[in-house]
Amino acid sequence: MRRLGDVLKHWAEHTPDNPAISDEIRSLSYGQLNQALTDCRRFLAGAGLRPGDRLALIGENSTMLATLILAAGLDDIWVVLENARRAPLETDAVCGHARPRRILYLTENSPSAGEHACRHKAQEVKTPFGSLAMGPLMETVPEPCFGSAQDQVAALIYTTGSTGTPKGVMLTHGNLLFIGSLMQQQRRLIPEDRVYGILPITHVMGLSSGLIGTLASGAHVQLVPRFSVAHCLDSLNRKGITVLQGAPAMFSRLVKSEQIHGLHATTLRVIAAGGAPLDPTLKHEVEQTFGLTLHNGYGLTEGSAICWTRLESANPDCAVGPPNPGVDIAILDAENRPVEPGAQGSLWAKGPNIMKGYFRDPQRTAAVLTADGWFNTEDLARQLPDGRINIEGRTKDLIIRSGFNVSPLEVETALNAHEQIQHSAVLGHTLCGNEQIVAMIELIPGASLKEEDVRLFLQERLSPYKRPGRIIFVDNLPVAPNGKVLKHQLKQTLEELT
């Protein structure tokens, strides 16, 4: 297959009446989706989009967003994907760097997209595949186009990482098709499957695994713009959902909700977490609730689906599984030499899933991507005797407290084991020449936990040097649409508080 939209061809021809994608507004069969792509390509050409142009799409999960992504790629138009829930200044910074020829605001199911459109005075437009708002045509120079799927960029996804400065990750059709094929093979999707599409398709896993992987399998993805416990449980109970993927934060909200007692889903066969670290307490709670193994996976925007647990394995702990077929890994020390078996080191990866590079940023690209395709994830990991990988924190996140290395992930795991803690984030803060460990904690609704309770709880779980020097309770931890805590925002908050 050369382009993302090619995944439809077989199913549109052989099973045109089978459901492909749906949202709260419409449902499209494979035949209807194929026709929508034709209509959409005609619309984009009429809107002045050319091969090699960049098209910014500001929206949330919907059939329209999926249609635009697939249609644009068939004509070698790059899609710049922005979740509409991002703050105005963040979205403007992304568009300022990407310099798209046009911006489309998918207002039909997203009030947030409507707010962005209003700010920029975009014009409402009706199309054969739905209504949207469109910004003006800008003078831009198209990027070069390539016949190869591995060379041609499909999507530009911006990630802030640990620095807070957006980086435009160039993902090719080959990258996304490869990850989608892993979903088909490793999660054994078949046309009868129905996937709960809560992972944002403006992010790499929702796009590649959730959307492309489902469509490549001839299955049905129910696209959901925003998570709610009630909607999720209703879909699990009444819509025949067979695959549920989401961030650990989503599973935490499900199992700690009173509404979970109404769960009686019988069709669900695969549940999987990704996008953020999974802790043992949550894994146990989820598995007790659903009666299924909670699978785990690891990747980044720059290299998604590096490791996944296997359906046929017991997966008793929170390891992310072995490397996926076709992906090579190496665990290296500070001098880029392989560590001893079982030792901790920096995780590197190479494979068809690794990005082409950062857009208009060769210096940053060269800092993490070698000429022969090895990518430095900047994550700490160790390989277990059975070949599975355990992720143990970020190389840049390590807190050095009185000469001791402290992994924020270890402290967060201990905190999240408390039944009244919904979520936590741990970061370092320099104070008098030493790093102080700061824990920011989001409690479950109705919790009455106090600071002294937390300190008492950690006494048997963490050595004294690993315990937080400061504990701050917050109403909500800031999270990205993929469920990852935005620690750069917390660092800014901490600076303001000190």
C-alpha positions as CSV (number, residue, x, y, z in Angstrom):
1,M,0.0,0.0,0.0
2,R,1.3,3.4,-0.9
3,R,-1.0,5.7,1.1
4,L,-3.2,5.6,4.2
5,G,-6.4,5.7,2.1
6,D,-5.4,2.5,0.3
7,V,-6.5,0.4,3.3
8,L,-10.1,0.9,2.2
9,K,-9.8,-0.5,-1.3
10,H,-10.2,-4.2,-0.5
11,W,-13.0,-3.8,1.9
12,A,-14.9,-1.2,-0.2
13,E,-14.9,-3.7,-3.0
14,H,-15.6,-6.9,-1.1
15,T,-17.7,-5.7,1.9
16,P,-19.0,-2.3,0.9
17,D,-22.0,-2.5,3.3
18,N,-20.0,-3.4,6.4
19,P,-19.7,-0.5,8.9
20,A,-16.4,1.3,8.8
21,I,-16.5,4.4,11.0
22,S,-19.1,6.2,13.1
23,D,-19.6,9.0,15.5
24,E,-22.6,10.6,17.3
25,I,-23.6,12.3,14.0
26,R,-23.2,9.7,11.2
27,S,-22.1,6.2,10.4
28,L,-20.3,5.2,7.2
29,S,-20.0,1.8,5.6
30,Y,-16.8,1.0,3.7
31,G,-18.6,1.8,0.4
32,Q,-19.8,5.1,1.8
33,L,-16.5,6.0,3.2
34,N,-14.8,5.3,-0.1
35,Q,-17.3,7.7,-1.8
36,A,-16.7,10.3,0.9
37,L,-13.0,10.2,0.1
38,T,-13.7,10.9,-3.5
39,D,-15.9,13.9,-2.6
40,C,-13.3,15.1,-0.1
41,R,-10.5,15.0,-2.6
42,R,-12.6,17.1,-5.0
43,F,-13.3,19.6,-2.2
44,L,-9.6,19.9,-1.2
45,A,-8.6,20.5,-4.8
46,G,-11.3,23.1,-5.2
47,A,-10.0,24.7,-2.0
48,G,-6.6,25.2,-3.6
49,L,-4.7,22.3,-1.9
50,R,-1.9,20.8,-4.0
51,P,0.4,17.8,-3.6
52,G,3.1,18.7,-1.0
53,D,0.9,21.3,0.7
54,R,0.3,21.3,4.4
55,L,-3.3,21.3,5.6
56,A,-4.0,22.0,9.2
57,L,-7.0,20.2,10.7
58,I,-8.2,21.5,14.1
59,G,-10.8,19.2,15.5
60,E,-11.7,16.2,17.7
61,N,-12.5,12.5,16.8
62,S,-15.1,12.4,14.1
63,T,-15.9,10.7,10.8
64,M,-15.2,14.1,9.1
65,L,-11.7,14.3,10.6
66,A,-11.0,10.7,9.6
67,T,-12.2,11.4,6.0
68,L,-10.1,14.4,5.6
69,I,-6.9,12.7,6.8
70,L,-7.4,9.7,4.5
71,A,-8.4,11.9,1.5
72,A,-5.6,14.4,1.8
73,G,-3.0,11.6,2.0
74,L,-4.2,10.1,-1.3
75,D,-3.1,13.4,-3.0
76,D,0.2,13.7,-1.0
77,I,-1.1,16.6,1.1
78,W,0.4,16.6,4.6
79,V,-2.1,16.9,7.4
80,V,-1.1,19.0,10.4
81,L,-3.1,17.5,13.2
82,E,-4.2,19.6,16.1
83,N,-6.6,18.6,18.9
84,A,-9.1,21.4,19.2
85,R,-8.9,21.3,23.0
86,R,-5.4,22.7,22.9
87,A,-5.0,26.2,24.2
88,P,-5.2,29.1,21.7
89,L,-1.6,30.1,22.0
90,E,-0.4,26.5,21.6
91,T,-2.5,26.0,18.5
92,D,-1.3,29.3,17.1
93,A,2.3,28.4,17.7
94,V,1.9,25.1,15.9
95,C,0.2,26.8,12.9
96,G,2.9,29.5,12.9
97,H,5.6,26.9,12.7
98,A,3.9,24.5,10.2
99,R,2.7,27.4,7.9
100,P,-0.2,25.4,6.4
101,R,-1.7,26.5,3.1
102,R,-5.1,26.3,4.7
103,I,-6.6,25.6,8.1
104,L,-9.9,23.7,8.4
105,Y,-11.8,23.9,11.7
106,L,-14.0,20.8,12.3
107,T,-16.8,22.6,14.1
108,E,-19.5,20.1,13.6
109,N,-18.9,18.1,16.8
110,S,-16.4,20.3,18.6
111,P,-17.3,23.6,20.4
112,S,-13.5,24.1,20.9
113,A,-12.9,24.0,17.2
114,G,-15.7,26.6,16.8
115,E,-13.9,28.8,19.3
116,H,-10.6,28.6,17.3
117,A,-12.6,29.3,14.1
118,C,-14.3,32.3,15.7
119,R,-10.9,33.7,16.8
120,H,-9.6,33.6,13.3
121,K,-12.8,34.6,11.6
122,A,-13.0,31.4,9.5
123,Q,-15.8,31.0,7.0
124,E,-18.5,28.4,7.5
125,V,-18.5,25.9,4.5
126,K,-20.9,23.1,3.7
127,T,-19.4,20.0,2.0
128,P,-20.8,16.7,0.9
129,F,-19.2,15.1,3.9
130,G,-20.3,17.6,6.6
131,S,-20.0,21.3,7.6
132,L,-16.8,23.0,8.7
133,A,-15.1,26.4,8.9
134,M,-12.2,27.3,6.5
135,G,-9.4,29.8,6.9
136,P,-7.9,31.8,4.0
137,L,-5.7,30.4,1.4
138,M,-2.0,31.2,2.2
139,E,1.0,31.6,-0.1
140,T,3.2,28.6,0.7
141,V,5.7,26.5,-1.1
142,P,4.8,22.8,-1.5
143,E,7.1,20.1,0.0
144,P,8.7,17.6,-2.4
145,C,6.6,14.4,-3.0
146,F,7.8,10.9,-3.1
147,G,6.3,7.7,-4.6
148,S,7.6,5.6,-1.7
149,A,5.3,5.2,1.3
150,Q,8.3,5.3,3.6
151,D,9.5,8.6,2.3
152,Q,6.2,10.5,1.7
153,V,5.0,12.4,4.8
154,A,1.4,11.8,5.7
155,A,1.0,13.7,9.0
156,L,2.8,16.4,11.0
157,I,2.1,15.9,14.7
158,Y,3.4,18.4,17.2
159,T,4.7,17.1,20.5
160,T,5.9,19.3,23.4
161,G,7.9,16.5,25.2
162,S,9.7,17.5,28.4
163,T,10.9,20.9,27.1
164,G,7.6,22.6,26.5
165,T,8.8,23.7,23.0
166,P,6.7,22.1,20.2
167,K,8.4,19.8,17.8
168,G,6.8,18.9,14.5
169,V,7.1,15.1,14.1
170,M,7.1,14.1,10.4
171,L,5.3,10.7,10.1
172,T,5.2,9.0,6.7
173,H,2.6,6.8,5.2
174,G,5.0,3.9,5.7
175,N,5.3,4.7,9.4
176,L,1.6,4.8,10.0
177,L,0.7,1.8,7.8
178,F,3.3,-0.3,9.6
179,I,1.9,0.5,13.0
180,G,-1.6,-0.1,11.7
181,S,-0.5,-3.5,10.5
182,L,0.8,-4.4,14.0
183,M,-2.7,-3.7,15.4
184,Q,-4.1,-6.0,12.8
185,Q,-1.6,-8.8,13.6
186,Q,-0.8,-8.4,17.3
187,R,-4.4,-7.7,18.4
188,R,-5.8,-10.1,15.8
189,L,-8.5,-7.7,14.5
190,I,-11.1,-9.2,12.2
191,P,-14.1,-7.6,10.3
192,E,-16.4,-8.5,13.2
193,D,-14.5,-6.4,15.7
194,R,-15.7,-3.0,16.9
195,V,-13.1,-0.7,18.4
196,Y,-14.0,2.1,20.9
197,G,-12.1,5.0,19.3
198,I,-11.4,7.3,22.3
199,L,-7.7,7.6,21.5
200,P,-7.4,11.0,19.6
201,I,-6.7,10.5,15.9
202,T,-4.8,13.8,16.1
203,H,-2.2,11.7,18.0
204,V,-0.1,8.9,16.6
205,M,-1.7,5.9,18.4
206,G,-5.3,6.9,17.7
207,L,-4.4,7.6,14.1
208,S,-2.2,4.5,13.3
209,S,-3.5,1.8,15.7
210,G,-7.0,3.0,16.3
211,L,-8.1,4.3,12.8
212,I,-5.7,2.7,10.3
213,G,-5.3,-0.6,12.1
214,T,-9.1,-1.0,12.4
215,L,-9.8,0.0,8.7
216,A,-7.0,-2.3,7.5
217,S,-8.8,-5.1,9.2
218,G,-12.2,-4.4,7.7
219,A,-13.5,-3.7,11.3
220,H,-15.6,-0.8,12.7
221,V,-14.2,2.1,14.8
222,Q,-16.7,4.1,16.9
223,L,-15.0,7.5,17.1
224,V,-15.5,9.3,20.4
225,P,-14.4,13.0,20.8
226,R,-14.3,13.2,24.6
227,F,-14.2,10.6,27.3
228,S,-17.0,10.1,29.8
229,V,-17.5,7.1,32.0
230,A,-21.2,7.0,31.2
231,H,-20.7,7.0,27.4
232,C,-17.9,4.5,27.6
233,L,-19.9,2.0,29.8
234,D,-23.0,2.5,27.6
235,S,-21.0,1.6,24.5
236,L,-19.4,-1.4,26.2
237,N,-22.8,-2.7,27.4
238,R,-24.9,-1.9,24.3
239,K,-22.7,-1.4,21.2
240,G,-20.8,-4.7,21.0
241,I,-17.4,-3.2,21.6
242,T,-14.7,-5.8,21.4
243,V,-11.5,-3.7,21.7
244,L,-10.9,-0.9,24.3
245,Q,-7.7,1.0,24.2
246,G,-6.9,4.1,26.3
247,A,-4.5,5.9,28.6
248,P,-4.1,4.6,32.1
249,A,-5.9,7.7,33.3
250,M,-9.0,6.6,31.4
251,F,-9.0,3.2,33.0
252,S,-8.4,4.8,36.4
253,R,-11.5,6.9,36.0
254,L,-13.5,3.9,34.9
255,V,-12.6,1.5,37.7
256,K,-12.9,4.2,40.4
257,S,-16.3,5.3,39.3
258,E,-19.5,4.2,41.0
259,Q,-21.0,3.6,37.6
260,I,-18.6,0.8,36.9
261,H,-20.9,-1.5,38.9
262,G,-23.3,-1.4,36.0
263,L,-20.7,-3.0,33.6
264,H,-22.0,-6.2,32.0
265,A,-20.1,-6.1,28.7
266,T,-19.9,-9.6,27.2
267,T,-18.3,-8.9,23.8
268,L,-15.1,-7.2,25.0
269,R,-12.0,-9.3,24.3
270,V,-9.0,-6.9,24.4
271,I,-8.2,-4.1,26.7
272,A,-4.9,-2.2,26.4
273,A,-3.2,0.8,28.0
274,G,-0.6,3.1,26.4
275,G,0.6,6.7,26.2
276,A,1.7,6.9,29.9
277,P,3.2,4.6,32.5
278,L,0.9,1.9,33.9
279,D,1.2,1.1,37.6
280,P,0.7,-2.3,39.2
281,T,-2.3,-1.3,41.4
282,L,-4.3,0.1,38.5
283,K,-3.5,-2.9,36.4
284,H,-4.8,-5.2,39.1
285,E,-7.9,-3.2,39.7
286,V,-8.7,-3.1,35.9
287,E,-8.2,-6.8,35.5
288,Q,-10.4,-7.6,38.5
289,T,-13.1,-5.3,37.1
290,F,-13.1,-6.5,33.5
291,G,-12.0,-10.1,33.9
292,L,-9.4,-9.6,31.2
293,T,-5.6,-9.1,31.0
294,L,-4.8,-5.4,30.7
295,H,-2.2,-5.3,27.9
296,N,0.4,-2.6,27.9
297,G,2.5,-0.9,25.2
298,Y,5.2,1.6,24.7
299,G,6.1,4.2,22.1
300,L,6.5,7.9,21.4
301,T,5.1,10.2,18.8
302,E,8.5,9.9,17.1
303,G,8.4,6.1,17.2
304,S,5.1,4.5,18.2
305,A,4.4,0.8,18.9
306,I,8.0,0.0,19.8
307,C,6.9,-2.7,22.3
308,W,3.6,-4.3,23.0
309,T,2.6,-7.2,25.3
310,R,1.3,-10.3,23.5
311,L,-2.2,-11.6,23.8
312,E,-0.9,-15.1,24.3
313,S,1.3,-14.1,27.3
314,A,0.3,-13.9,30.9
315,N,1.9,-10.4,31.4
316,P,1.8,-10.5,35.2
317,D,3.6,-7.1,35.7
318,C,3.7,-3.7,34.1
319,A,6.5,-4.4,31.5
320,V,5.6,-3.1,28.1
321,G,6.3,-6.4,26.3
322,P,9.0,-7.4,23.9
323,P,9.9,-5.3,20.8
324,N,7.3,-5.7,18.1
325,P,8.2,-7.7,14.9
326,G,10.3,-5.6,12.6
327,V,11.5,-3.3,15.4
328,D,15.1,-3.5,16.7
329,I,16.1,-2.1,20.1
330,A,19.3,-1.5,22.0
331,I,19.9,-0.5,25.6
332,L,23.0,1.6,25.9
333,D,25.1,3.3,28.7
334,A,26.2,6.9,28.8
335,E,29.0,6.1,26.3
336,N,26.6,4.5,23.9
337,R,27.8,1.0,24.7
338,P,25.5,-2.0,25.3
339,V,24.8,-2.5,29.0
340,E,25.2,-5.8,30.7
341,P,22.1,-8.1,30.4
342,G,19.4,-6.9,32.8
343,A,21.1,-3.6,33.5
344,Q,19.4,-0.2,33.1
345,G,20.3,2.1,30.2
346,S,19.0,4.4,27.6
347,L,16.6,2.8,25.1
348,W,17.2,3.1,21.4
349,A,15.0,1.8,18.6
350,K,15.1,1.3,14.8
351,G,12.4,0.2,12.4
352,P,9.6,1.2,10.0
353,N,7.8,3.0,12.8
354,I,10.5,5.6,13.4
355,M,9.8,9.2,12.2
356,K,11.4,10.9,9.2
357,G,12.5,13.7,11.5
358,Y,11.4,17.0,13.0
359,F,10.0,19.5,10.5
360,R,12.3,22.4,9.8
361,D,14.6,21.3,12.6
362,P,17.6,19.4,11.4
363,Q,19.6,20.1,14.6
364,R,17.0,18.5,16.9
365,T,16.6,15.6,14.4
366,A,20.3,14.9,14.5
367,A,20.3,15.0,18.3
368,V,18.0,11.9,18.5
369,L,18.2,10.2,15.1
370,T,21.4,8.7,13.7
371,A,22.1,8.6,10.0
372,D,21.4,4.8,9.9
373,G,18.0,5.2,11.5
374,W,18.6,4.6,15.3
375,F,16.3,6.7,17.4
376,N,17.2,7.7,21.0
377,T,13.9,7.5,23.0
378,E,15.6,9.2,25.9
379,D,13.8,6.7,28.2
380,L,15.5,4.5,30.7
381,A,14.8,0.8,30.3
382,R,16.0,-2.7,31.2
383,Q,15.4,-6.0,29.4
384,L,14.0,-8.8,31.5
385,P,15.3,-12.4,31.1
386,D,12.3,-13.3,28.9
387,G,13.0,-10.5,26.5
388,R,10.3,-8.1,27.7
389,I,11.2,-4.5,28.3
390,N,10.6,-2.5,31.5
391,I,10.4,1.3,31.2
392,E,11.9,3.0,34.2
393,G,11.6,6.7,33.5
394,R,13.0,9.5,31.4
395,T,16.7,10.1,31.2
396,K,16.1,13.9,31.5
397,D,13.5,13.5,34.4
398,L,15.8,11.8,36.9
399,I,15.9,13.7,40.2
400,I,19.3,13.9,41.9
401,R,18.6,14.3,45.6
402,S,21.6,14.5,47.9
403,G,23.6,12.5,45.3
404,F,21.0,9.7,44.9
405,N,19.1,9.1,41.7
406,V,15.3,9.1,42.1
407,S,13.0,8.1,39.3
408,P,9.7,10.1,39.3
409,L,8.0,7.0,37.9
410,E,8.8,5.0,40.9
411,V,7.4,7.6,43.3
412,E,4.3,8.0,41.1
413,T,3.7,4.3,41.2
414,A,3.9,4.3,45.0
415,L,1.5,7.2,45.2
416,N,-1.0,5.8,42.7
417,A,-1.3,2.7,44.8
418,H,-3.4,4.7,47.3
419,E,-7.1,4.0,46.7
420,Q,-8.0,7.7,47.1
421,I,-5.4,9.0,44.6
422,Q,-6.7,9.3,41.0
423,H,-3.4,10.4,39.5
424,S,-0.1,11.9,40.5
425,A,2.9,13.6,39.0
426,V,6.4,13.9,40.5
427,L,9.0,16.4,39.5
428,G,12.2,17.8,40.8
429,H,12.7,21.4,42.0
430,T,16.1,22.9,42.8
431,L,16.2,24.4,46.3
432,C,19.4,25.6,48.0
433,G,21.6,23.6,45.6
434,N,19.8,20.3,46.0
435,E,16.8,18.9,44.1
436,Q,13.6,18.7,46.1
437,I,11.0,16.0,45.2
438,V,7.6,17.5,44.6
439,A,4.4,15.4,44.3
440,M,1.3,16.9,42.7
441,I,-1.7,14.8,43.5
442,E,-5.2,14.6,42.0
443,L,-7.7,12.8,44.3
444,I,-10.8,10.8,43.4
445,P,-14.1,12.7,43.8
446,G,-15.1,12.9,47.4
447,A,-11.7,11.9,48.8
448,S,-10.6,13.4,52.2
449,L,-6.9,12.5,52.0
450,K,-4.5,14.8,53.9
451,E,-0.8,15.3,53.5
452,E,0.1,13.4,56.7
453,D,-1.9,10.4,55.4
454,V,0.1,10.4,52.2
455,R,3.4,10.6,54.1
456,L,2.3,7.7,56.4
457,F,1.3,5.7,53.4
458,L,4.7,6.1,51.7
459,Q,6.8,5.1,54.8
460,E,6.6,1.4,54.0
461,R,6.8,1.9,50.2
462,L,9.7,4.2,49.6
463,S,13.2,4.8,51.2
464,P,13.4,8.2,53.0
465,Y,15.4,9.9,50.2
466,K,12.7,9.0,47.6
467,R,9.8,10.5,49.6
468,P,8.4,13.8,48.4
469,G,9.7,16.8,50.3
470,R,6.6,18.7,49.2
471,I,3.1,17.5,48.5
472,I,0.6,19.7,46.6
473,F,-3.0,18.7,46.0
474,V,-4.6,19.9,42.7
475,D,-8.1,19.7,41.4
476,N,-7.0,18.3,38.0
477,L,-3.6,17.4,36.6
478,P,-3.1,18.9,33.1
479,V,-3.1,16.1,30.6
480,A,-2.6,15.9,26.8
481,P,-5.4,14.4,24.7
482,N,-3.5,11.1,24.8
483,G,-3.6,11.0,28.6
484,K,0.0,12.0,29.3
485,V,0.6,14.4,32.1
486,L,2.0,17.8,30.9
487,K,4.8,18.1,33.3
488,H,6.2,21.3,31.7
489,Q,2.9,23.0,32.7
490,L,3.3,21.7,36.2
491,K,6.9,23.0,36.4
492,Q,5.5,26.5,35.4
493,T,2.9,26.2,38.1
494,L,5.5,25.2,40.7
495,E,7.7,28.2,39.7
496,E,4.7,30.5,40.3
497,L,4.1,28.9,43.7
498,T,7.7,29.4,44.9
